[in-house]
């Protein structure tokens, strides 16, 4: 069995456990993305994960586990790195306008190539620091590149009124929640079981409080 077929089987089995259905064409695109990442990773060191099957678990399934919680028509993925979770989400939601934000030049070059090869016409790469980005987005994703307080200080201005900030964390970060910046609240907490990943995963849904009249 080819490594791609093994990757496909692991992805499909994981999606079934997550109760997420994707068309075969999109599953193929997800694998195309991983194969591109594997090629670039040999020279650019974009991710510490080297094993293709582990990449399916840690990059695709870990990203797609938050798909049911994405709302609205626009998403900014802050500190996206090699495009996690922004690119898997963009492939799964072609109607979603996705902005991939990262300040690392090597990673931004990979992101632009991935967007071109995968024909992600609704995706845009922004090479720069989070605090310098402008615009408002219905949904923001951010893997644990900083504390909640720092992430909101740097990128809170990007959250549209009524929008959702999806903070992906490992263990439940009560100490970070105790120091949320003024103007934001914790709306929902979801413990996510990523198939094949023996680690805690918590999705925190944060919302901006209405501004005083």
Residue frames as qw, qx, qy, qz and C-alpha x, y, z in Angstrom:
[[0.000, 0.888, 0.460, 0.000, 0.00, 0.00, 0.00],
 [0.394, 0.536, -0.036, 0.746, 1.38, 3.43, -0.95],
 [0.263, -0.210, -0.483, 0.809, 2.09, 6.00, 1.74],
 [0.261, -0.087, -0.136, -0.952, -0.56, 8.27, 0.22],
 [0.616, -0.299, -0.604, -0.407, -3.17, 5.54, 0.54],
 [0.521, -0.287, -0.657, 0.463, -2.13, 4.98, 4.15],
 [0.056, -0.076, -0.209, 0.973, -2.49, 8.72, 4.75],
 [0.434, -0.192, -0.393, -0.788, -5.92, 8.70, 3.11],
 [0.620, -0.330, -0.709, -0.066, -7.09, 5.80, 5.25],
 [0.378, -0.268, -0.546, 0.698, -5.94, 7.49, 8.45],
 [0.115, 0.001, -0.008, -0.993, -7.57, 10.77, 7.44],
 [0.528, -0.239, -0.521, -0.627, -10.89, 9.14, 6.51],
 [0.584, -0.332, -0.717, 0.185, -10.97, 7.05, 9.70],
 [0.254, -0.198, -0.405, 0.856, -10.26, 10.14, 11.81],
 [0.261, -0.091, -0.191, -0.942, -12.91, 12.22, 10.07],
 [0.573, -0.325, -0.675, -0.332, -15.46, 9.48, 10.68],
 [0.496, -0.352, -0.632, 0.479, -14.67, 9.55, 14.41],
 [0.085, -0.192, -0.173, 0.962, -15.01, 13.34, 14.39],
 [0.322, 0.637, 0.683, -0.153, -18.35, 12.96, 12.52],
 [0.125, 0.706, -0.195, -0.670, -17.08, 15.25, 9.75],
 [0.737, 0.396, 0.521, 0.172, -17.90, 14.51, 6.12],
 [0.012, 0.689, -0.340, -0.640, -15.75, 15.90, 3.30],
 [0.811, 0.535, -0.038, -0.232, -16.03, 15.23, -0.43],
 [0.911, -0.020, 0.209, 0.356, -13.43, 12.90, -1.92],
 [0.496, 0.702, 0.024, 0.511, -12.02, 15.82, -3.90],
 [0.245, -0.873, 0.218, -0.362, -11.38, 17.78, -0.70],
 [0.863, -0.421, 0.263, 0.093, -9.79, 14.77, 0.99],
 [0.810, 0.334, 0.139, 0.462, -7.46, 14.58, -2.00],
 [0.186, 0.839, -0.085, 0.504, -6.61, 18.28, -1.62],
 [0.601, -0.753, 0.228, -0.143, -5.84, 17.79, 2.07],
 [0.899, -0.154, 0.277, 0.302, -3.34, 15.08, 1.12],
 [0.579, 0.638, 0.083, 0.500, -1.90, 17.27, -1.66],
 [0.177, -0.910, 0.163, -0.339, -1.27, 19.94, 0.96],
 [0.768, -0.556, 0.315, 0.052, 0.55, 17.49, 3.23],
 [0.865, 0.192, 0.228, 0.403, 2.67, 16.18, 0.36],
 [0.320, 0.810, -0.028, 0.490, 3.68, 19.74, -0.52],
 [0.450, -0.829, 0.239, -0.229, 4.50, 20.41, 3.13],
 [0.908, -0.253, 0.263, 0.206, 6.62, 17.24, 3.29],
 [0.718, 0.474, 0.110, 0.498, 8.63, 18.34, 0.22],
 [0.080, 0.848, -0.112, 0.511, 9.24, 21.84, 1.51],
 [0.688, -0.705, 0.127, -0.116, 9.95, 20.65, 5.03],
 [0.917, 0.022, 0.027, 0.398, 13.09, 18.87, 3.86],
 [0.499, 0.392, -0.015, 0.772, 14.70, 22.24, 3.10],
 [0.113, -0.624, -0.020, -0.773, 12.75, 24.82, 5.07],
 [0.290, -0.113, -0.790, 0.529, 12.13, 23.02, 8.39],
 [0.335, -0.382, -0.205, -0.837, 8.52, 24.23, 8.59],
 [0.793, -0.424, 0.001, -0.437, 7.35, 21.64, 11.12],
 [0.227, -0.524, 0.800, -0.186, 9.04, 19.36, 13.63],
 [0.811, 0.113, 0.511, -0.264, 6.67, 16.54, 12.63],
 [0.057, 0.497, -0.723, -0.476, 8.39, 14.37, 10.02],
 [0.241, 0.110, 0.962, 0.068, 6.34, 11.19, 9.78],
 [0.235, -0.136, -0.498, -0.824, 3.61, 11.51, 7.10],
 [0.450, -0.466, -0.745, -0.157, 1.04, 9.53, 9.09],
 [0.354, -0.475, -0.478, 0.648, 1.71, 11.59, 12.20],
 [0.011, -0.072, 0.171, 0.983, 1.25, 14.70, 10.05],
 [0.333, -0.393, -0.674, -0.530, -2.25, 13.48, 9.17],
 [0.482, -0.577, -0.623, 0.214, -3.07, 13.32, 12.87],
 [0.398, -0.490, -0.247, 0.735, -1.28, 16.42, 14.13],
 [0.061, -0.195, 0.245, 0.948, -1.84, 18.75, 11.18],
 [0.293, -0.211, -0.619, -0.697, -5.01, 17.66, 9.39],
 [0.471, -0.508, -0.718, -0.073, -7.22, 16.02, 12.03],
 [0.359, -0.421, -0.422, 0.718, -6.12, 18.43, 14.77],
 [0.035, 0.101, -0.166, -0.980, -7.09, 21.33, 12.49],
 [0.366, -0.236, -0.633, -0.640, -10.32, 19.89, 11.12],
 [0.320, -0.392, -0.801, 0.320, -11.56, 19.06, 14.63],
 [0.022, -0.426, -0.317, 0.847, -12.46, 22.76, 15.00],
 [0.023, -0.158, -0.619, -0.769, -14.36, 22.91, 11.68],
 [0.219, -0.615, -0.743, -0.146, -17.82, 22.54, 13.33],
 [0.313, -0.704, -0.368, 0.520, -17.14, 25.65, 15.42],
 [0.246, -0.086, 0.288, 0.922, -16.20, 28.00, 12.57],
 [0.215, 0.754, 0.576, -0.230, -18.86, 30.63, 11.93],
 [0.106, 0.837, -0.040, -0.535, -19.32, 33.46, 9.46],
 [0.763, 0.634, 0.107, 0.067, -17.75, 34.15, 6.08],
 [0.391, 0.767, -0.386, 0.332, -14.23, 35.30, 7.01],
 [0.868, -0.467, -0.034, 0.165, -11.44, 33.83, 9.11],
 [0.230, 0.820, -0.474, 0.222, -7.98, 35.01, 10.11],
 [0.941, -0.210, -0.181, 0.192, -5.48, 32.38, 11.22],
 [0.076, -0.931, 0.308, -0.178, -2.91, 34.16, 13.39],
 [0.305, -0.595, 0.743, -0.013, 0.57, 32.71, 13.69],
 [0.904, 0.245, 0.004, -0.350, -0.42, 30.15, 11.08],
 [0.526, -0.452, 0.686, 0.219, 3.11, 28.81, 10.56],
 [0.128, -0.111, 0.849, 0.500, 2.86, 26.22, 7.79],
 [0.413, -0.125, -0.453, -0.780, -0.87, 26.91, 7.46],
 [0.429, -0.296, -0.847, 0.106, -2.25, 25.13, 10.51],
 [0.469, 0.292, 0.830, -0.072, -5.23, 25.19, 10.92],
 [0.301, 0.587, -0.012, -0.752, -5.96, 27.78, 8.23],
 [0.275, 0.333, -0.705, -0.563, -5.25, 25.76, 5.09],
 [0.037, -0.180, -0.983, -0.015, -7.12, 22.58, 6.08],
 [0.200, 0.566, 0.574, -0.557, -10.08, 24.77, 7.10],
 [0.279, 0.549, -0.242, -0.750, -9.92, 26.73, 3.83],
 [0.172, 0.140, -0.887, -0.406, -9.92, 23.50, 1.84],
 [0.001, -0.343, -0.921, 0.186, -12.90, 22.20, 3.81],
 [0.131, 0.775, 0.476, -0.394, -14.81, 25.50, 3.51],
 [0.445, 0.217, 0.408, 0.767, -14.29, 26.94, -0.01],
 [0.056, -0.832, -0.411, -0.369, -16.91, 29.58, 0.80],
 [0.540, -0.777, -0.134, 0.294, -14.74, 30.92, 3.64],
 [0.363, 0.836, -0.213, 0.352, -12.43, 33.88, 3.08],
 [0.847, -0.437, -0.078, 0.292, -9.22, 32.92, 4.91],
 [0.193, 0.891, -0.327, 0.250, -6.28, 35.18, 5.80],
 [0.915, -0.147, -0.200, 0.318, -3.10, 33.33, 6.76],
 [0.058, -0.946, 0.201, -0.247, -0.95, 35.54, 8.99],
 [0.874, -0.323, 0.004, 0.364, 2.69, 34.86, 9.85],
 [0.030, -0.957, 0.230, 0.172, 5.77, 37.05, 10.22],
 [0.614, -0.369, 0.613, 0.332, 8.27, 34.33, 9.22],
 [0.347, 0.613, -0.392, -0.592, 9.48, 34.85, 5.65],
 [0.050, 0.204, -0.952, -0.225, 10.22, 31.19, 4.90],
 [0.244, 0.350, 0.863, -0.271, 6.80, 30.14, 6.11],
 [0.385, 0.654, 0.160, -0.632, 5.11, 32.93, 4.15],
 [0.246, 0.468, -0.665, -0.527, 6.85, 31.75, 0.97],
 [0.038, 0.065, 0.996, 0.037, 5.57, 28.24, 1.55],
 [0.298, 0.511, 0.623, -0.512, 2.07, 29.54, 2.25],
 [0.373, 0.610, -0.177, -0.676, 1.99, 31.50, -1.00],
 [0.205, 0.285, -0.861, -0.368, 3.10, 28.41, -2.94],
 [0.130, 0.227, 0.942, -0.211, 0.50, 26.25, -1.17],
 [0.366, 0.584, 0.346, -0.637, -2.27, 28.76, -1.95],
 [0.353, 0.541, -0.466, -0.605, -1.17, 28.80, -5.61],
 [0.152, 0.177, -0.949, -0.213, -0.83, 25.04, -6.06],
 [0.100, 0.321, 0.897, -0.286, -4.03, 24.20, -4.18],
 [0.049, -0.413, -0.504, -0.757, -5.91, 26.93, -6.07],
 [0.248, -0.597, -0.634, 0.426, -7.18, 28.48, -2.86],
 [0.182, 0.530, 0.284, 0.778, -8.61, 31.57, -4.50],
 [0.409, -0.809, -0.263, -0.332, -10.34, 32.64, -1.29],
 [0.753, -0.517, -0.115, 0.391, -7.12, 32.57, 0.75],
 [0.265, 0.885, -0.166, 0.345, -4.67, 35.42, 1.25],
 [0.778, -0.174, -0.293, 0.528, -1.22, 35.29, 2.83],
 [0.103, -0.957, 0.057, -0.265, -0.26, 38.20, 5.08],
 [0.755, 0.063, -0.336, 0.560, 3.46, 38.30, 5.93],
 [0.002, -0.600, 0.199, -0.775, 3.74, 40.46, 9.01],
 [0.085, -0.005, -0.770, 0.632, 3.17, 40.82, 12.71],
 [0.109, -0.566, -0.817, -0.022, -0.33, 40.22, 14.05],
 [0.128, -0.685, -0.373, 0.612, -0.61, 43.67, 15.61],
 [0.028, -0.378, 0.336, 0.862, 0.04, 45.33, 12.23],
 [0.054, 0.297, 0.860, 0.412, -2.81, 43.51, 10.44],
 [0.316, 0.133, 0.157, -0.926, -5.97, 45.46, 9.70],
 [0.484, -0.114, -0.672, -0.548, -9.54, 44.38, 9.01],
 [0.567, -0.183, 0.516, -0.615, -12.33, 42.64, 10.90],
 [0.371, 0.133, -0.885, -0.249, -13.03, 38.92, 10.77],
 [0.762, -0.327, -0.181, -0.529, -16.01, 36.79, 11.79],
 [0.953, -0.299, -0.009, 0.050, -13.73, 34.09, 13.14],
 [0.157, 0.791, -0.571, 0.154, -10.15, 34.03, 14.35],
 [0.972, -0.166, -0.138, 0.092, -8.08, 30.93, 14.97],
 [0.105, 0.791, -0.534, 0.278, -4.80, 30.87, 16.83],
 [0.870, -0.117, -0.438, 0.193, -2.87, 27.84, 17.99],
 [0.600, -0.768, -0.126, 0.183, -1.06, 28.31, 21.27],
 [0.613, 0.467, -0.111, 0.628, 1.66, 30.70, 20.08],
 [0.072, 0.353, -0.360, 0.860, 1.17, 32.95, 23.12],
 [0.030, 0.298, 0.770, -0.563, -0.98, 33.44, 26.20],
 [0.111, 0.714, 0.674, 0.153, -4.63, 34.37, 25.73],
 [0.151, -0.868, -0.165, 0.444, -3.93, 37.85, 27.12],
 [0.259, -0.462, 0.465, 0.710, -1.08, 38.45, 24.68],
 [0.254, 0.283, 0.791, 0.479, -3.01, 37.05, 21.71],
 [0.039, 0.821, 0.569, 0.016, -5.98, 39.31, 22.42],
 [0.224, -0.787, 0.039, 0.573, -3.76, 42.32, 23.07],
 [0.244, -0.312, 0.598, 0.697, -2.05, 41.82, 19.72],
 [0.033, -0.112, -0.787, -0.606, -4.99, 40.65, 17.62],
 [0.113, 0.495, 0.755, -0.415, -8.20, 41.46, 19.46],
 [0.218, 0.529, -0.036, -0.819, -8.82, 44.43, 17.16],
 [0.179, 0.175, -0.776, -0.579, -9.35, 41.97, 14.29],
 [0.043, 0.316, 0.940, -0.121, -12.43, 40.33, 15.82],
 [0.210, -0.352, -0.403, -0.818, -15.65, 41.60, 14.30],
 [0.458, -0.152, 0.412, -0.773, -18.61, 42.43, 16.57],
 [0.882, 0.047, 0.165, -0.439, -20.36, 39.15, 17.30],
 [0.638, 0.493, -0.590, -0.040, -17.33, 37.23, 16.05],
 [0.925, -0.373, 0.066, -0.037, -15.72, 34.17, 17.63],
 [0.132, 0.729, -0.665, 0.096, -12.09, 33.75, 18.65],
 [0.983, -0.085, -0.143, -0.084, -11.23, 30.05, 18.60],
 [0.082, -0.754, 0.626, -0.180, -8.26, 29.56, 20.91],
 [0.925, 0.069, -0.370, -0.048, -6.72, 26.11, 20.62],
 [0.228, -0.695, 0.585, -0.350, -5.04, 25.02, 23.81],
 [0.472, 0.113, -0.869, 0.096, -3.77, 21.83, 25.41],
 [0.295, -0.364, -0.771, 0.432, -4.61, 21.69, 29.08],
 [0.120, -0.859, -0.453, -0.204, -7.43, 23.91, 30.32],
 [0.443, 0.268, -0.205, 0.830, -5.69, 27.28, 30.91],
 [0.333, -0.801, -0.495, 0.052, -7.53, 28.60, 33.95],
 [0.451, -0.532, -0.057, 0.715, -4.67, 30.91, 34.90],
 [0.199, 0.076, 0.428, 0.878, -4.80, 32.53, 31.45],
 [0.171, -0.631, -0.637, -0.408, -8.58, 32.90, 31.62],
 [0.418, -0.713, -0.399, 0.397, -8.20, 34.67, 34.94],
 [0.272, -0.543, 0.132, 0.783, -6.26, 37.40, 33.11],
 [0.402, 0.565, 0.593, 0.409, -8.39, 37.96, 30.01],
 [0.152, 0.048, 0.044, 0.986, -8.17, 41.56, 28.78],
 [0.281, 0.462, 0.455, -0.708, -11.12, 43.83, 29.44],
 [0.470, 0.453, -0.231, -0.721, -13.73, 43.61, 26.74],
 [0.536, 0.199, -0.766, -0.292, -13.61, 39.86, 26.13],
 [0.679, -0.269, 0.482, -0.483, -15.37, 36.90, 27.71],
 [0.057, -0.142, 0.978, 0.142, -15.25, 33.13, 27.57],
 [0.645, 0.071, -0.119, -0.752, -18.40, 31.98, 25.76],
 [0.970, 0.022, -0.082, -0.228, -17.84, 28.23, 25.34],
 [0.215, -0.580, 0.785, 0.029, -15.36, 25.49, 26.22],
 [0.934, 0.208, -0.116, -0.266, -15.08, 22.28, 24.22],
 [0.499, -0.484, 0.707, 0.130, -12.83, 19.35, 25.06],
 [0.711, 0.530, -0.294, -0.355, -11.80, 17.90, 21.73],
 [0.768, -0.238, 0.584, 0.109, -10.72, 14.32, 21.21],
 [0.423, 0.673, -0.466, -0.389, -8.46, 14.20, 18.18],
 [0.993, 0.048, 0.072, -0.075, -8.34, 10.62, 16.83],
 [0.850, 0.291, -0.174, 0.404, -4.86, 9.18, 17.24],
 [0.190, 0.613, -0.323, 0.696, -3.64, 12.01, 19.47],
 [0.659, -0.462, -0.548, 0.228, -3.06, 11.05, 23.09],
 [0.280, 0.004, -0.236, 0.930, -3.06, 14.58, 24.44],
 [0.055, 0.676, 0.565, -0.470, -5.49, 17.02, 25.98],
 [0.161, 0.257, 0.399, 0.865, -7.10, 19.49, 23.60],
 [0.032, 0.668, 0.574, -0.472, -9.38, 22.34, 24.64],
 [0.191, 0.457, 0.407, 0.768, -11.10, 24.75, 22.30],
 [0.108, -0.541, -0.455, 0.699, -11.97, 28.03, 23.98],
 [0.188, 0.645, 0.506, 0.540, -14.53, 30.21, 22.22],
 [0.247, -0.417, -0.282, 0.828, -14.00, 33.85, 23.17],
 [0.178, 0.762, 0.513, 0.354, -16.29, 36.74, 22.32],
 [0.197, 0.203, -0.124, 0.951, -15.94, 40.50, 22.42],
 [0.039, -0.581, -0.662, 0.471, -18.27, 42.19, 24.89],
 [0.202, 0.810, 0.410, 0.367, -20.58, 44.90, 23.49],
 [0.324, 0.182, -0.188, 0.909, -19.11, 48.35, 23.84],
 [0.046, -0.540, -0.589, 0.599, -20.89, 50.58, 26.36],
 [0.242, 0.770, 0.499, 0.316, -23.52, 52.81, 24.78]]
